[in-house]
Amino acid sequence: MDRRDVHRTESAYQQDLKRQDAAYDDKVVENGREYRIPYKMVKQVVFSNIRRDELLDLEHSARLQYRLLLMDSVLKAKVEFAKLKITVVFNPLSASNSKEKIDVDGLISFLSGEGVSIDRNHIELTDYDYYKEMYAYQFNPAVIREHPPYSYTKEQWVAMRDEWEKNSKEYEAEKVRKFHEWQDSYLRQHPELAAELGVKLGPSKLTLKEKLFGKKGANSDKGYWFHGA
């Protein structure tokens, strides 16, 4: 008997698949490949006209936002002290996925327990496409936000960016070239290692430094071998 089977358990991923509603289509196609995502259509609720004396201050608002995010049914939360507004993206009870769920009343009850009362006349509830509005926005953005390096203004960075990127590519290419030179030199000094790795060495090429000052002996240059041979 294979003893490894005795304590073998299902992974969380496999357990989640079993819990999943058979009617729930959790697949999306991106760049011709199929992926599984945990949510499809969820809900977003905006609670406005919050009382300032209940949010207290910025620090208390930040802690409230953190406590909202600790809830498994909440995907995104934003507590805006200046605008007296709370925005929550949550997994609704009507969703057919297997994740934790909640409804607006459950969120209101939670906020009430945190000392924040909600005016039901100032609630805006809308559908929220998790894949398009959250997943794709975060992991496959249409535009990558760019910030200038420290101590440079945006105008200075725009003026110097092309030259900097060119120099950076040249530097990286030179670094790779020197590394390959070192690899070749090390293998020539250790032919037994080259044979073990199955590397065939071509004719030796002297560098400019070696042409000017001569090539060092096989045992004069010590180094460490690492990945990349």
Backbone bond lengths (Angstrom), bond angles and torsions (degrees), N, CA, C in turn:
res aa  C-N    CA-C-N  psi(-1)  N-CA   C-N-CA  omega(-1)  CA-C   N-CA-C  phi
1 M - - - 1.468 - - 1.530 109.52 -
2 D 1.293 115.99 136.46 1.458 120.87 176.74 1.527 108.62 -77.96
3 R 1.342 116.75 109.65 1.456 120.67 -175.68 1.531 112.23 -66.43
4 R 1.311 116.26 -17.58 1.466 118.60 178.79 1.522 111.43 -65.59
5 D 1.347 117.41 -22.69 1.465 121.03 -178.85 1.525 112.36 -77.57
6 V 1.339 117.36 -17.94 1.461 120.91 -174.23 1.522 111.07 -64.82
7 H 1.331 116.70 -44.57 1.462 121.02 -175.13 1.535 112.24 -105.33
8 R 1.313 116.08 13.22 1.459 118.73 -178.81 1.526 110.22 -73.03
9 T 1.319 116.96 130.18 1.465 121.96 178.99 1.519 109.86 -125.60
10 E 1.317 114.84 161.42 1.459 119.51 178.51 1.523 110.36 -73.25
11 S 1.313 115.80 145.27 1.459 120.10 176.88 1.526 109.46 -74.28
12 A 1.331 116.19 164.30 1.468 120.84 178.18 1.523 110.07 -61.25
13 Y 1.329 116.38 -34.65 1.472 120.71 179.15 1.530 110.54 -63.34
14 Q 1.349 117.14 -45.34 1.471 120.76 179.86 1.525 111.35 -65.92
15 Q 1.331 116.79 -39.28 1.455 120.28 177.84 1.524 111.21 -63.97
16 D 1.322 115.86 -38.57 1.457 120.71 179.38 1.522 110.66 -64.94
17 L 1.311 116.84 -39.51 1.466 120.68 178.23 1.529 111.13 -61.74
18 K 1.324 117.23 -37.89 1.471 120.53 -179.66 1.528 111.44 -69.56
19 R 1.337 115.93 -35.53 1.470 119.95 -179.61 1.524 112.03 -74.56
20 Q 1.323 116.51 -20.65 1.453 120.58 -173.17 1.526 111.95 -62.52
21 D 1.316 115.61 138.67 1.463 121.58 175.57 1.522 108.65 -63.83
22 A 1.329 116.71 128.52 1.466 120.61 -177.78 1.519 111.87 -59.98
23 A 1.330 116.81 -25.98 1.467 120.26 -178.70 1.532 112.17 -81.38
24 Y 1.319 117.12 -9.58 1.464 120.58 -175.95 1.521 110.62 -85.50
25 D 1.322 116.91 120.31 1.465 122.42 177.85 1.526 107.97 -91.84
26 D 1.329 116.65 104.34 1.454 120.66 -175.73 1.527 113.10 -101.18
27 K 1.327 117.10 21.09 1.459 121.17 -177.09 1.533 110.92 -106.71
28 V 1.338 114.88 144.01 1.454 121.73 171.45 1.523 107.35 -132.66
29 V 1.318 116.08 153.27 1.471 120.80 178.61 1.521 108.35 -110.44
30 E 1.321 115.93 123.06 1.460 121.58 -178.82 1.523 108.84 -132.48
31 N 1.327 116.47 121.65 1.470 122.48 -177.86 1.525 112.04 54.47
32 G 1.324 115.57 40.36 1.456 120.60 176.85 1.519 115.25 79.94
33 R 1.335 118.08 0.70 1.462 121.37 -179.53 1.528 110.08 -117.09
34 E 1.312 115.67 149.15 1.467 121.13 -176.15 1.532 110.16 -97.67
35 Y 1.344 115.59 132.83 1.456 120.89 179.57 1.531 109.67 -128.96
36 R 1.320 115.43 155.10 1.456 121.59 177.09 1.517 108.78 -103.48
37 I 1.337 117.63 130.02 1.451 121.85 178.62 1.525 109.12 -121.87
38 P 1.343 118.32 149.96 1.469 120.44 -174.05 1.519 114.75 -74.06
39 Y 1.344 117.50 -25.10 1.466 120.50 -176.28 1.525 109.36 -134.68
40 K 1.310 115.27 156.98 1.463 121.60 171.78 1.530 108.18 -119.81
41 M 1.330 116.62 -91.80 1.458 120.99 179.04 1.523 109.68 -99.48
42 V 1.330 115.58 120.93 1.469 120.97 178.55 1.529 108.01 -121.04
43 K 1.328 117.88 -159.15 1.467 120.75 -177.17 1.533 111.09 -128.19
44 Q 1.325 114.53 151.53 1.461 121.33 171.58 1.521 108.71 -124.95
45 V 1.333 115.97 131.77 1.457 120.52 177.53 1.517 108.99 -123.07
46 V 1.331 115.74 138.87 1.460 121.86 177.32 1.519 107.99 -118.23
47 F 1.322 115.24 117.18 1.461 121.10 174.56 1.529 107.51 -98.52
48 S 1.326 116.85 117.59 1.464 120.67 -179.28 1.528 110.41 -116.40
49 N 1.332 114.93 177.44 1.462 121.35 -179.38 1.542 112.00 59.15
50 I 1.351 114.93 37.10 1.460 120.11 177.32 1.536 108.96 -71.92
51 R 1.306 117.24 144.54 1.471 121.09 179.13 1.531 109.78 -74.09
52 R 1.329 115.67 128.79 1.461 120.90 -177.74 1.533 111.66 -62.84
53 D 1.345 116.17 -36.76 1.467 118.39 -178.45 1.525 112.09 -70.29
54 E 1.357 117.88 -12.29 1.460 120.70 176.14 1.531 111.66 -91.26
55 L 1.337 115.96 -31.82 1.466 118.54 173.38 1.532 111.03 -76.16
56 L 1.321 116.04 -21.74 1.471 125.00 175.94 1.528 112.78 69.93
57 D 1.344 118.23 -72.45 1.465 120.68 -178.09 1.528 109.01 -158.77
58 L 1.335 115.73 -177.50 1.466 120.57 -177.09 1.532 111.75 -61.86
59 E 1.331 116.74 -39.56 1.463 120.19 -177.65 1.529 111.33 -65.37
60 H 1.316 116.89 -43.66 1.461 120.45 178.54 1.539 110.86 -66.87
61 S 1.317 116.92 -36.24 1.471 120.79 177.50 1.522 110.92 -64.36
62 A 1.334 116.31 -40.20 1.458 120.50 178.77 1.523 111.21 -65.08
63 R 1.327 116.57 -40.33 1.462 120.08 178.43 1.530 111.26 -66.75
64 L 1.327 116.56 -37.39 1.462 120.14 177.22 1.530 110.34 -63.75
65 Q 1.323 116.88 -42.51 1.464 120.79 177.73 1.523 110.21 -60.77
66 Y 1.324 117.14 -42.28 1.466 121.24 179.26 1.527 111.33 -62.43
67 R 1.333 116.98 -42.38 1.466 120.11 -179.62 1.531 111.24 -66.65
68 L 1.316 117.32 -35.05 1.464 120.41 175.10 1.523 110.53 -62.42
69 L 1.338 116.29 -42.91 1.468 121.10 -177.76 1.525 112.12 -69.11
70 L 1.326 117.59 -19.95 1.463 120.27 177.40 1.522 112.16 -72.04
71 M 1.339 117.12 -17.03 1.464 120.98 -179.48 1.530 109.34 -75.55
72 D 1.334 116.70 130.44 1.466 120.77 -178.17 1.524 112.64 -63.75
73 S 1.323 116.56 -26.67 1.468 120.17 -177.80 1.531 112.59 -83.61
74 V 1.324 117.48 -8.01 1.468 121.58 -179.50 1.527 109.72 -99.36
75 L 1.320 116.44 124.60 1.460 121.40 -178.42 1.524 112.05 -93.81
76 K 1.321 116.20 -29.94 1.462 120.60 -176.68 1.523 108.32 -156.49
77 A 1.311 117.90 140.06 1.464 120.91 179.41 1.523 109.43 -145.43
78 K 1.322 114.60 143.75 1.463 120.26 178.78 1.522 108.74 -145.08
79 V 1.326 115.74 119.12 1.461 121.78 178.54 1.530 107.46 -107.60
80 E 1.321 116.42 115.21 1.465 121.43 -176.63 1.530 109.41 -106.56
81 F 1.321 115.53 102.93 1.452 120.61 -177.17 1.527 111.56 -65.67
82 A 1.342 116.89 -41.70 1.471 120.57 -177.38 1.523 111.78 -65.97
83 K 1.354 116.91 -37.17 1.461 120.89 -177.87 1.529 112.60 -93.97
84 L 1.333 116.98 -2.48 1.465 121.86 -179.00 1.531 110.74 52.79
85 K 1.337 113.98 52.57 1.462 120.06 -174.11 1.527 110.13 -142.01
86 I 1.325 116.39 143.04 1.465 122.52 176.72 1.527 108.16 -125.93
87 T 1.318 116.63 124.58 1.469 122.22 178.81 1.519 108.76 -114.98
88 V 1.325 116.47 129.51 1.464 121.44 -177.97 1.529 109.47 -133.18
89 V 1.325 116.50 128.30 1.467 122.57 170.13 1.525 105.98 -102.01
90 F 1.341 116.86 123.48 1.465 120.05 -173.08 1.523 111.37 -138.19
91 N 1.325 114.58 162.17 1.457 122.27 177.94 1.529 108.22 -89.24
92 P 1.347 118.01 110.07 1.473 120.12 -172.48 1.528 112.88 -77.42
93 L 1.326 114.90 162.55 1.468 120.73 178.88 1.523 111.44 -62.66
94 S 1.323 117.18 -25.85 1.467 120.72 -177.20 1.526 112.85 -78.40
95 A 1.341 118.47 -11.05 1.459 121.31 -178.53 1.527 110.37 -70.06
96 S 1.339 116.94 146.69 1.469 120.74 -178.13 1.521 112.76 -97.76
97 N 1.338 117.70 4.65 1.469 118.69 176.70 1.529 110.01 -74.77
98 S 1.335 116.17 172.86 1.470 120.88 -173.71 1.522 113.34 -94.77
99 K 1.334 118.64 5.22 1.459 121.32 -176.56 1.529 111.77 -80.57
100 E 1.344 114.68 168.84 1.462 120.07 177.87 1.527 110.51 -61.02
101 K 1.334 116.24 142.80 1.470 120.58 -175.38 1.525 110.70 -127.69
102 I 1.320 115.30 160.51 1.467 121.95 177.65 1.521 107.37 -156.14
103 D 1.327 117.35 164.73 1.458 120.80 175.03 1.527 109.00 -122.81
104 V 1.325 116.08 179.48 1.464 120.83 -177.71 1.523 110.97 -60.98
105 D 1.329 116.89 -40.92 1.465 119.85 179.34 1.526 111.13 -61.39
106 G 1.346 116.39 -37.50 1.455 120.06 178.28 1.522 111.71 -65.04
107 L 1.344 116.43 -38.14 1.464 120.44 177.44 1.528 111.06 -68.14
108 I 1.336 115.71 -40.75 1.467 119.78 178.52 1.527 110.32 -62.26
109 S 1.335 115.88 -41.19 1.464 120.65 179.14 1.531 110.63 -63.83
110 F 1.333 116.04 -41.33 1.467 119.91 178.81 1.526 110.57 -63.21
111 L 1.340 116.77 -46.18 1.468 120.59 -179.56 1.525 111.03 -64.52
112 S 1.325 116.39 -35.40 1.458 119.95 177.39 1.529 110.58 -62.09
113 G 1.344 115.27 -38.75 1.456 119.62 177.66 1.515 112.48 -66.94
114 E 1.345 116.82 -20.81 1.461 121.87 177.35 1.527 111.48 -93.27
115 G 1.342 116.89 6.38 1.453 120.38 177.30 1.511 115.13 86.66
116 V 1.346 117.40 15.50 1.466 121.45 -179.25 1.528 108.68 -115.81
117 S 1.311 117.11 116.80 1.467 121.46 178.80 1.524 109.69 -91.68
118 I 1.332 116.04 144.89 1.466 122.20 -176.24 1.528 110.20 -111.68
119 D 1.334 114.92 131.89 1.462 121.12 174.52 1.526 107.78 -86.62
120 R 1.333 117.57 113.06 1.468 121.18 -176.30 1.526 112.71 -67.20
121 N 1.305 117.79 -11.63 1.470 120.27 174.82 1.530 111.91 -82.15
122 H 1.329 116.54 -5.97 1.465 120.77 -179.28 1.528 110.00 -126.40
123 I 1.342 114.14 55.11 1.468 121.30 177.58 1.530 107.94 -122.94
124 E 1.328 116.11 128.94 1.469 121.16 176.92 1.522 108.53 -119.71
125 L 1.320 117.26 114.38 1.462 122.96 -177.26 1.527 109.14 -112.52
126 T 1.330 116.98 126.31 1.469 121.56 -178.68 1.528 109.77 -137.80
127 D 1.339 115.20 160.39 1.462 121.07 173.09 1.533 109.06 -72.78
128 Y 1.321 115.51 149.46 1.462 120.43 -178.24 1.529 108.02 -137.90
129 D 1.342 116.04 117.15 1.466 121.73 -179.85 1.525 108.76 -81.25
130 Y 1.325 116.75 103.71 1.467 121.19 -176.12 1.526 111.89 -58.43
131 Y 1.337 117.20 -44.22 1.464 120.57 -175.37 1.529 111.90 -66.12
132 K 1.343 116.27 -47.05 1.461 119.71 -175.50 1.525 112.83 -78.85
133 E 1.339 116.67 -40.57 1.462 119.80 -171.57 1.528 114.51 -92.38
134 M 1.334 117.54 -19.69 1.462 118.76 179.93 1.525 111.31 -118.50
135 Y 1.323 117.47 -59.08 1.462 120.62 -175.08 1.525 111.73 -62.53
136 A 1.347 117.23 -54.39 1.466 120.13 -177.27 1.523 111.67 -65.76
137 Y 1.322 116.60 -35.21 1.466 120.44 179.88 1.526 111.25 -65.21
138 Q 1.340 117.02 -39.39 1.459 121.03 -176.67 1.521 113.05 -83.38
139 F 1.336 117.06 -38.88 1.454 119.80 -172.33 1.529 114.04 -103.93
140 N 1.302 117.94 -13.35 1.463 120.33 178.47 1.524 109.36 -144.32
141 P 1.333 117.41 61.14 1.466 120.51 -174.94 1.528 112.63 -67.29
142 A 1.339 115.32 147.41 1.462 119.91 177.98 1.521 110.90 -69.11
143 V 1.321 116.25 -34.35 1.464 121.60 -179.50 1.527 108.48 -131.56
144 I 1.332 116.03 131.38 1.465 120.99 177.83 1.519 108.36 -89.94
145 R 1.333 115.11 122.32 1.462 119.09 179.74 1.519 110.19 -70.38
146 E 1.316 115.63 138.02 1.461 121.20 -175.37 1.517 110.43 -125.77
147 H 1.315 115.59 136.58 1.459 121.35 178.82 1.527 109.19 -122.59
148 P 1.321 117.89 141.94 1.472 119.84 178.72 1.516 111.29 -67.45
149 P 1.335 118.05 152.77 1.473 120.25 176.98 1.523 111.20 -60.05
150 Y 1.319 115.09 160.38 1.462 121.31 -179.23 1.529 110.76 -55.74
151 S 1.309 117.05 135.63 1.480 127.31 176.65 1.530 113.58 82.28
152 Y 1.353 117.77 -1.95 1.460 120.32 177.66 1.532 110.19 -109.20
153 T 1.327 115.69 143.80 1.464 119.52 174.14 1.524 108.90 -80.40
154 K 1.330 115.39 166.01 1.463 119.62 179.30 1.523 110.77 -61.65
155 E 1.355 117.74 -38.81 1.462 121.57 -179.84 1.527 111.18 -66.21
156 Q 1.339 116.89 -40.92 1.470 120.53 178.08 1.523 111.19 -64.00
157 W 1.320 115.55 -40.84 1.458 119.78 -178.63 1.525 111.40 -66.66
158 V 1.333 117.42 -40.77 1.470 120.50 178.75 1.521 110.34 -61.24
159 A 1.346 116.47 -39.42 1.465 120.72 -178.72 1.527 112.57 -69.89
160 M 1.327 117.46 -32.74 1.460 120.76 -174.24 1.529 114.05 -102.28
161 R 1.348 117.82 -6.52 1.463 121.18 -171.93 1.524 113.32 -60.19
162 D 1.344 117.93 -48.06 1.468 120.54 -176.49 1.525 111.45 -60.35
163 E 1.344 116.16 -45.10 1.458 119.76 -179.72 1.532 110.60 -66.86
164 W 1.332 115.83 -38.80 1.459 119.75 179.88 1.528 110.79 -64.65
165 E 1.333 117.60 -43.21 1.460 121.17 179.97 1.524 110.90 -65.87
166 K 1.339 116.51 -37.51 1.464 120.57 177.69 1.527 110.24 -63.55
167 N 1.340 116.35 -48.66 1.464 120.36 179.59 1.529 111.43 -63.08
168 S 1.334 116.05 -36.26 1.462 120.26 -179.83 1.525 110.84 -65.02
169 K 1.339 117.28 -42.51 1.465 120.90 178.48 1.525 110.71 -65.46
170 E 1.335 116.64 -40.80 1.467 119.88 178.71 1.523 110.90 -64.17
171 Y 1.325 116.14 -40.05 1.463 120.68 179.31 1.527 110.41 -64.09
172 E 1.349 116.74 -44.59 1.460 119.93 -179.85 1.521 110.83 -64.50
173 A 1.354 116.90 -40.61 1.467 120.40 178.82 1.527 111.01 -63.68
174 E 1.345 116.91 -40.79 1.462 121.24 178.70 1.527 110.68 -66.54
175 K 1.320 116.97 -37.78 1.461 120.92 178.52 1.522 110.84 -63.95
176 V 1.337 117.03 -42.33 1.460 121.21 178.43 1.525 110.47 -65.88
177 R 1.346 116.74 -40.74 1.474 120.63 -179.90 1.529 110.60 -61.71
178 K 1.337 116.60 -45.02 1.464 120.60 -179.82 1.530 111.02 -64.99
179 F 1.323 115.94 -37.25 1.462 119.62 178.53 1.519 110.57 -64.18
180 H 1.334 117.69 -42.87 1.458 121.04 178.77 1.526 111.00 -66.35
181 E 1.329 116.86 -35.94 1.461 120.42 175.49 1.528 110.53 -61.38
182 W 1.328 114.53 -43.72 1.465 119.00 179.27 1.527 111.02 -63.94
183 Q 1.325 117.46 -41.02 1.458 121.35 177.01 1.525 110.91 -58.07
184 D 1.336 114.25 -48.62 1.466 119.61 -178.43 1.526 110.81 -61.54
185 S 1.337 116.03 -43.77 1.458 120.29 179.93 1.527 111.09 -63.71
186 Y 1.307 116.80 -42.13 1.468 120.95 -178.35 1.525 110.32 -65.15
187 L 1.330 117.96 -41.20 1.455 121.23 179.75 1.527 111.54 -66.40
188 R 1.322 116.91 -35.66 1.467 120.05 178.60 1.530 110.54 -67.73
189 Q 1.332 116.33 -31.65 1.456 120.17 177.65 1.529 111.64 -77.46
190 H 1.351 116.03 -19.79 1.465 121.40 -178.36 1.531 109.20 -130.40
191 P 1.324 117.13 71.71 1.479 120.62 -176.99 1.522 113.16 -60.11
192 E 1.357 116.96 -28.11 1.468 118.91 179.05 1.525 111.08 -65.56
193 L 1.339 116.97 -33.78 1.462 120.79 177.28 1.524 110.42 -71.04
194 A 1.337 116.23 -40.04 1.469 120.22 177.76 1.520 110.37 -60.41
195 A 1.362 115.80 -40.45 1.463 119.54 178.86 1.524 111.04 -66.91
196 E 1.335 116.67 -39.08 1.463 121.24 179.97 1.522 111.41 -65.28
197 L 1.347 116.39 -37.48 1.463 120.91 179.96 1.515 112.61 -83.77
198 G 1.311 117.36 -8.53 1.462 120.80 -179.59 1.513 113.56 73.33
199 V 1.340 115.94 29.36 1.458 120.65 -179.13 1.527 109.07 -96.00
200 K 1.329 115.89 125.27 1.465 120.90 177.62 1.518 108.66 -94.04
201 L 1.314 115.60 122.79 1.459 120.74 -177.36 1.519 110.10 -93.62
202 G 1.344 115.39 131.39 1.453 120.78 177.23 1.518 111.30 -81.72
203 P 1.338 117.30 -169.61 1.462 120.91 177.84 1.524 110.75 -59.05
204 S 1.323 116.25 141.51 1.453 120.99 -179.04 1.514 111.33 -68.58
205 K 1.343 115.25 136.05 1.462 120.85 177.57 1.521 108.63 -116.85
206 L 1.321 116.14 120.36 1.451 120.33 179.04 1.518 110.42 -80.11
207 T 1.315 115.88 136.77 1.455 120.02 174.43 1.523 109.35 -77.98
208 L 1.332 116.87 168.04 1.458 121.00 179.37 1.527 110.65 -59.65
209 K 1.320 116.44 -38.97 1.466 120.69 179.58 1.520 110.85 -63.66
210 E 1.351 116.06 -40.72 1.460 120.12 179.94 1.518 111.55 -69.50
211 K 1.354 116.10 -34.12 1.461 119.26 177.57 1.525 111.18 -65.45
212 L 1.341 116.35 -37.45 1.460 120.80 -177.01 1.527 112.41 -79.40
213 F 1.344 117.52 -41.51 1.461 121.05 -172.22 1.521 113.84 -113.89
214 G 1.327 117.37 -0.41 1.449 119.60 -179.91 1.512 111.87 88.13
215 K 1.330 116.41 158.16 1.460 121.77 -177.87 1.514 110.08 -89.45
216 K 1.330 117.26 136.93 1.455 121.75 -179.70 1.521 110.53 -70.05
217 G 1.316 114.55 157.24 1.461 120.04 177.74 1.514 111.58 -67.29
218 A 1.329 115.37 166.05 1.457 120.29 -175.20 1.513 112.13 -63.95
219 N 1.347 116.86 -29.62 1.460 119.38 -175.87 1.522 113.24 -104.58
220 S 1.328 116.59 5.16 1.463 118.51 -175.40 1.514 113.31 -87.78
221 D 1.326 116.80 -19.53 1.467 120.24 -176.64 1.524 109.28 -111.69
222 K 1.296 116.84 102.42 1.456 120.79 -178.96 1.520 110.59 -89.92
223 G 1.303 116.52 145.32 1.459 119.91 179.25 1.511 110.06 -161.70
224 Y 1.323 115.91 -179.90 1.453 121.95 179.67 1.508 108.87 -117.97
225 W 1.311 115.86 138.13 1.459 119.86 177.75 1.522 109.57 -92.47
226 F 1.321 117.22 137.88 1.458 120.45 177.99 1.505 109.39 -145.72
227 H 1.326 118.01 -173.82 1.462 123.54 -172.21 1.532 111.64 -54.60
228 G 1.295 115.14 148.64 1.463 119.47 173.05 1.498 114.02 120.16
229 A 1.341 117.55 -3.53 1.455 119.21 179.86 1.500 111.14 -62.85
